[in-house]
Amino acid sequence: QSTTWNDIAGLHDAKQSLQEAAILPLMRPDLFSGLRRPRNIILYGPPGTGKTMLVKAVAHESSCVLFVCTASALTSKWHGEGEKLLKTLFQVARAAAPSIIFVDEMDALLSSRKSEGEHEASRRFKTEFMTNLDGIVKNGGGGGGGEEENGKNLLVIAATNCPWDIDSAVLRRFPRRIYIPLPESTTRKALLKKLLEKAGESDMTKDDIKVIIKRLSGFSGSDIASIASEASFGPIRSLGGIDAIQACKSSDIRPIQRQDFDVAIDQATKSVSKSLLKQYDEWKQDQAA
């Protein structure tokens, strides 16, 4: 099922950045050359903030073929297999252009190189990855303004929760870095609205919604989805035991109320700590372009 901008609550700044950095260049490569050429992109930020959904929406909005690669898909215990898979991935993506290669959890695949203790296969994999990235640049895509060849409309987008763990040589090849933060008030409101529409009938006032949105501060998008799911069980639990639930009619189930969210929020744990948020802010100031 395709993911569109409308499926993603809030994140207006990130959407605008991706519109300019990815969608328009892929749709109108004739207008985006030279200084406006597309550059490889890293989406970074706390887990559960919608990075993967954003990439899927970019592929849909730009009518591109999306290739998703993960550590489990590209790493192999067999000698040289990882590099072969990676090389094949880029070859197929070039042939299918306009296309996007999405590197999920990039830090797991391309962590910082160490002088000691790093496996030779890991070094070879990073070298092969960078060679393919440089090949995109030479052919005009992902940061170059080269010849009219397959690959001109190929863009690499990576996502990571730990940008500070990525190899610096790899990071230099991703000059466009977009921070995907925890949802602020407007995004939390939009997300809550979408979730309540899925849940069905609710019995909450505007003031109830305002209180809930405030209490959800500091939770990630996936945290909020889990809280809403937990709250949706409140009306079922209020019926009593299993016998009462089995005997009830669907019309007997009351709407979701603020108290259901209060209980769910009280039981929830934030997946992102304040110290981790501080680390993102420091990295953003020190490294992000």
PAVEXKOL-398940 format. One record per residue (C-alpha): x, y, z; residue in one letter; residue number from 0. Coordinates in steps of 0.1 Angstrom, whole numbers, m for minus. Layout:
residues N
X / Y / Z / code / pos
X / Y / Z / A / NUM
...
//
This chain:
residues 289
X / Y / Z / code / pos
0 / 0 / 0 / Q / 0
14 / 34 / m10 / S / 1
23 / 60 / 16 / T / 2
14 / 96 / 9 / T / 3
21 / 129 / 26 / W / 4
m15 / 128 / 40 / N / 5
m7 / 96 / 58 / D / 6
20 / 114 / 78 / I / 7
9 / 137 / 106 / A / 8
28 / 170 / 110 / G / 9
65 / 171 / 102 / L / 10
59 / 201 / 79 / H / 11
96 / 212 / 79 / D / 12
108 / 177 / 70 / A / 13
83 / 174 / 42 / K / 14
93 / 208 / 28 / Q / 15
130 / 199 / 29 / S / 16
123 / 165 / 12 / L / 17
101 / 182 / m14 / Q / 18
131 / 205 / m24 / E / 19
159 / 179 / m19 / A / 20
143 / 148 / m34 / A / 21
109 / 150 / m50 / I / 22
113 / 180 / m73 / L / 23
148 / 170 / m85 / P / 24
136 / 135 / m93 / L / 25
105 / 148 / m111 / M / 26
122 / 177 / m129 / R / 27
159 / 168 / m133 / P / 28
162 / 194 / m161 / D / 29
156 / 221 / m135 / L / 30
178 / 207 / m108 / F / 31
214 / 206 / m121 / S / 32
246 / 224 / m112 / G / 33
242 / 240 / m77 / L / 34
206 / 227 / m75 / R / 35
216 / 191 / m82 / R / 36
201 / 165 / m58 / P / 37
224 / 153 / m30 / R / 38
223 / 121 / m10 / N / 39
202 / 126 / 21 / I / 40
203 / 113 / 57 / I / 41
172 / 114 / 79 / L / 42
183 / 113 / 116 / Y / 43
166 / 116 / 149 / G / 44
149 / 96 / 177 / P / 45
134 / 62 / 169 / P / 46
97 / 61 / 161 / G / 47
95 / 95 / 145 / T / 48
84 / 85 / 110 / G / 49
116 / 84 / 90 / K / 50
107 / 53 / 71 / T / 51
72 / 66 / 63 / M / 52
87 / 98 / 50 / L / 53
109 / 79 / 25 / V / 54
80 / 58 / 13 / K / 55
60 / 90 / 8 / A / 56
89 / 106 / m12 / V / 57
90 / 75 / m35 / A / 58
52 / 77 / m40 / H / 59
50 / 114 / m46 / E / 60
79 / 113 / m71 / S / 61
67 / 81 / m88 / S / 62
101 / 64 / m81 / C / 63
109 / 28 / m77 / V / 64
119 / 23 / m40 / L / 65
147 / m2 / m31 / F / 66
149 / m8 / 7 / V / 67
181 / m22 / 20 / C / 68
187 / m33 / 56 / T / 69
216 / m48 / 75 / A / 70
201 / m82 / 75 / S / 71
194 / m81 / 38 / A / 72
229 / m70 / 27 / L / 73
252 / m86 / 52 / T / 74
263 / m122 / 47 / S / 75
286 / m146 / 66 / K / 76
299 / m158 / 32 / W / 77
331 / m142 / 19 / H / 78
324 / m114 / m5 / G / 79
286 / m119 / m7 / E / 80
278 / m85 / 9 / G / 81
297 / m66 / m17 / E / 82
282 / m85 / m45 / K / 83
247 / m79 / m32 / L / 84
254 / m42 / m28 / L / 85
269 / m39 / m63 / K / 86
238 / m57 / m78 / T / 87
215 / m34 / m58 / L / 88
230 / m3 / m73 / F / 89
231 / m18 / m108 / Q / 90
194 / m27 / m107 / V / 91
184 / 7 / m92 / A / 92
203 / 25 / m120 / R / 93
185 / 4 / m146 / A / 94
151 / 12 / m129 / A / 95
157 / 49 / m126 / A / 96
141 / 72 / m115 / P / 97
146 / 53 / m83 / S / 98
155 / 57 / m46 / I / 99
178 / 34 / m26 / I / 100
167 / 36 / 11 / F / 101
194 / 25 / 35 / V / 102
175 / 18 / 68 / D / 103
194 / 18 / 101 / E / 104
225 / 30 / 83 / M / 105
246 / 30 / 115 / D / 106
243 / m8 / 117 / A / 107
257 / m12 / 82 / L / 108
283 / 16 / 80 / L / 109
295 / 23 / 115 / S / 110
328 / 42 / 122 / S / 111
359 / 24 / 111 / R / 112
383 / 14 / 138 / K / 113
420 / 9 / 135 / S / 114
416 / m23 / 156 / E / 115
390 / m50 / 158 / G / 116
370 / m42 / 126 / E / 117
364 / m72 / 105 / H / 118
379 / m72 / 70 / E / 119
345 / m79 / 54 / A / 120
331 / m48 / 70 / S / 121
359 / m26 / 56 / R / 122
353 / m41 / 21 / R / 123
316 / m35 / 24 / F / 124
321 / 2 / 33 / K / 125
346 / 6 / 4 / T / 126
321 / m9 / m21 / E / 127
293 / 13 / m8 / F / 128
313 / 45 / m11 / M / 129
325 / 34 / m46 / T / 130
289 / 30 / m57 / N / 131
280 / 64 / m42 / L / 132
308 / 80 / m61 / D / 133
296 / 63 / m92 / G / 134
262 / 80 / m88 / I / 135
279 / 114 / m85 / V / 136
299 / 108 / m117 / K / 137
267 / 98 / m136 / N / 138
249 / 129 / m124 / G / 139
227 / 116 / m96 / G / 140
228 / 120 / m58 / G / 141
251 / 150 / m59 / G / 142
266 / 153 / m93 / G / 143
260 / 170 / m125 / G / 144
274 / 145 / m149 / G / 145
265 / 128 / m181 / E / 146
230 / 117 / m193 / E / 147
233 / 81 / m182 / E / 148
214 / 56 / m161 / N / 149
218 / 67 / m126 / G / 150
211 / 104 / m131 / K / 151
178 / 99 / m115 / N / 152
190 / 77 / m87 / L / 153
190 / 91 / m51 / L / 154
202 / 75 / m19 / V / 155
184 / 83 / 13 / I / 156
196 / 69 / 46 / A / 157
179 / 68 / 80 / A / 158
196 / 64 / 114 / T / 159
189 / 68 / 150 / N / 160
226 / 71 / 158 / C / 161
242 / 95 / 133 / P / 162
273 / 98 / 155 / W / 163
281 / 61 / 149 / D / 164
283 / 64 / 111 / I / 165
317 / 63 / 94 / D / 166
329 / 98 / 87 / S / 167
340 / 90 / 52 / A / 168
305 / 77 / 44 / V / 169
289 / 107 / 62 / L / 170
308 / 131 / 39 / R / 171
290 / 116 / 10 / R / 172
256 / 126 / 25 / F / 173
258 / 164 / 25 / P / 174
220 / 169 / 30 / R / 175
211 / 160 / 66 / R / 176
175 / 164 / 79 / I / 177
166 / 161 / 115 / Y / 178
133 / 143 / 123 / I / 179
124 / 154 / 158 / P / 180
99 / 142 / 184 / L / 181
64 / 154 / 175 / P / 182
57 / 189 / 187 / E / 183
22 / 201 / 198 / S / 184
8 / 206 / 163 / T / 185
21 / 172 / 151 / T / 186
8 / 155 / 182 / R / 187
m26 / 170 / 176 / K / 188
m27 / 158 / 140 / A / 189
m15 / 124 / 150 / L / 190
m40 / 120 / 177 / L / 191
m68 / 131 / 153 / K / 192
m58 / 104 / 129 / K / 193
m56 / 77 / 156 / L / 194
m90 / 86 / 170 / L / 195
m105 / 84 / 135 / E / 196
m92 / 48 / 134 / K / 197
m104 / 40 / 169 / A / 198
m140 / 49 / 161 / G / 199
m163 / 69 / 184 / E / 200
m148 / 90 / 212 / S / 201
m164 / 111 / 239 / D / 202
m139 / 139 / 245 / M / 203
m142 / 177 / 245 / T / 204
m117 / 201 / 230 / K / 205
m104 / 207 / 265 / D / 206
m98 / 170 / 269 / D / 207
m79 / 169 / 237 / I / 208
m57 / 198 / 247 / K / 209
m49 / 181 / 280 / V / 210
m40 / 149 / 263 / I / 211
m18 / 166 / 237 / I / 212
1 / 184 / 265 / K / 213
6 / 151 / 284 / R / 214
19 / 134 / 253 / L / 215
49 / 158 / 251 / S / 216
82 / 139 / 250 / G / 217
67 / 108 / 235 / F / 218
76 / 96 / 200 / S / 219
51 / 90 / 172 / G / 220
52 / 53 / 178 / S / 221
48 / 58 / 215 / D / 222
17 / 79 / 209 / I / 223
3 / 52 / 186 / A / 224
9 / 26 / 213 / S / 225
m8 / 48 / 239 / I / 226
m38 / 53 / 217 / A / 227
m41 / 16 / 211 / S / 228
m39 / 10 / 249 / E / 229
m66 / 37 / 255 / A / 230
m89 / 20 / 230 / S / 231
m91 / m10 / 252 / F / 232
m105 / 11 / 281 / G / 233
m142 / 8 / 270 / P / 234
m138 / m30 / 266 / I / 235
m122 / m34 / 301 / R / 236
m149 / m12 / 317 / S / 237
m175 / m39 / 308 / L / 238
m160 / m62 / 335 / G / 239
m148 / m98 / 330 / G / 240
m147 / m121 / 301 / I / 241
m183 / m133 / 305 / D / 242
m196 / m97 / 303 / A / 243
m175 / m90 / 272 / I / 244
m188 / m121 / 255 / Q / 245
m224 / m113 / 263 / A / 246
m223 / m76 / 253 / C / 247
m236 / m61 / 221 / K / 248
m213 / m38 / 202 / S / 249
m237 / m9 / 210 / S / 250
m230 / m15 / 247 / D / 251
m194 / m4 / 243 / I / 252
m190 / 32 / 254 / R / 253
m169 / 58 / 234 / P / 254
m132 / 63 / 243 / I / 255
m129 / 89 / 271 / Q / 256
m102 / 111 / 285 / R / 257
m98 / 88 / 315 / Q / 258
m88 / 60 / 291 / D / 259
m59 / 81 / 278 / F / 260
m50 / 92 / 313 / D / 261
m46 / 56 / 324 / V / 262
m26 / 47 / 292 / A / 263
m3 / 77 / 295 / I / 264
3 / 69 / 332 / D / 265
14 / 34 / 323 / Q / 266
35 / 44 / 293 / A / 267
73 / 49 / 293 / T / 268
90 / 74 / 269 / K / 269
112 / 56 / 245 / S / 270
136 / 86 / 241 / V / 271
155 / 100 / 271 / S / 272
164 / 136 / 277 / K / 273
201 / 127 / 275 / S / 274
196 / 112 / 240 / L / 275
177 / 143 / 229 / L / 276
206 / 164 / 241 / K / 277
230 / 142 / 221 / Q / 278
210 / 148 / 189 / Y / 279
211 / 186 / 195 / D / 280
249 / 185 / 201 / E / 281
255 / 164 / 170 / W / 282
232 / 187 / 149 / K / 283
252 / 217 / 160 / Q / 284
286 / 201 / 155 / D / 285
281 / 180 / 124 / Q / 286
249 / 186 / 105 / A / 287
251 / 205 / 72 / A / 288
//
